Amino acid sequence: MKKKEKLQWRISRKFCLDKMKHVYLYFVLCANFQIIIF
């Protein structure tokens, strides 16, 4: 792998993980919110 490609891959992977984290937090907050409502 070329150095530039490797850097690109690391950035995109980090971006993916960050997005997953946000989705997970959103899901957890929604679940807790629904539990409080019911």
C-alpha distances in whole Angstrom, upper triangle without the diagonal:
4,6,8,6,6,10,11,10,12,15,15,16,18,20,20,22,24,25,26,28,30,31,32,34,35,36,38,40,41,42,44,46,47,48,50,51,53
4,6,5,6,9,10,11,12,14,15,16,19,20,21,23,24,26,27,29,31,32,33,35,36,37,39,41,42,43,45,47,48,49,51,53,54
4,5,5,6,9,10,11,13,14,15,17,19,20,21,23,25,26,27,29,31,32,33,35,36,38,39,41,42,44,45,47,48,50,51,53
4,5,5,6,9,10,11,12,14,15,17,18,20,21,23,24,26,27,29,30,32,33,35,36,38,39,41,42,43,45,47,48,50,51
4,5,5,6,9,10,11,12,14,15,16,18,20,21,22,24,26,27,28,30,31,33,34,36,37,39,41,42,43,45,47,48,49
4,5,5,6,9,10,10,12,14,15,17,18,20,21,23,25,26,27,29,30,31,33,35,36,37,39,40,42,43,45,47,48
4,5,5,6,9,10,11,12,14,15,17,18,20,21,23,24,26,27,29,30,32,33,35,36,38,39,41,42,44,45,47
4,6,5,6,9,10,11,12,14,15,17,18,20,21,23,24,26,27,29,30,32,33,35,36,37,39,41,42,43,45
4,5,5,6,9,10,10,12,14,15,16,18,20,21,22,24,26,27,28,30,31,33,34,36,37,39,41,42,43
4,6,5,6,9,10,11,12,14,15,16,18,20,21,22,24,26,27,28,30,31,33,34,36,37,39,41,42
4,5,5,6,9,10,11,12,14,15,17,18,20,21,23,24,26,27,29,30,32,33,35,36,38,39,41
4,5,5,6,9,10,10,12,14,15,16,18,20,21,22,24,26,27,28,30,31,33,35,36,37,39
4,5,5,6,9,10,11,12,14,15,16,18,20,21,22,24,26,27,29,30,32,33,35,36,37
4,5,5,6,9,10,10,12,14,15,16,18,20,21,22,24,26,27,28,30,32,33,35,36
4,5,5,6,9,10,11,12,14,15,17,18,20,21,23,24,26,27,29,30,32,33,35
4,5,5,6,9,10,11,12,14,15,16,18,20,21,22,24,26,27,29,30,32,33
4,5,5,6,9,10,10,12,14,15,16,18,20,21,22,24,26,27,29,30,32
4,5,5,6,9,10,11,12,14,15,16,18,20,21,22,24,26,27,29,30
4,5,5,6,9,10,11,12,14,15,16,18,20,21,23,24,26,27,29
4,5,5,6,9,10,10,12,14,15,16,18,20,21,22,24,26,27
4,5,5,6,8,10,11,12,14,15,16,18,20,21,23,24,26
4,5,5,6,8,10,10,12,14,15,16,18,20,21,22,24
4,6,5,6,9,10,10,12,14,15,16,18,20,21,23
4,5,5,6,9,10,11,12,14,15,17,18,20,21
4,5,5,6,8,10,11,12,14,15,16,18,20
4,6,5,6,9,10,10,12,14,15,16,18
4,6,5,6,9,10,11,12,14,15,17
4,5,5,6,8,10,11,12,14,15
4,5,5,6,9,10,11,12,14
4,5,5,6,9,10,11,12
4,5,5,6,9,10,11
4,5,5,6,9,10
4,5,5,6,9
4,5,5,6
4,5,5
4,6
4
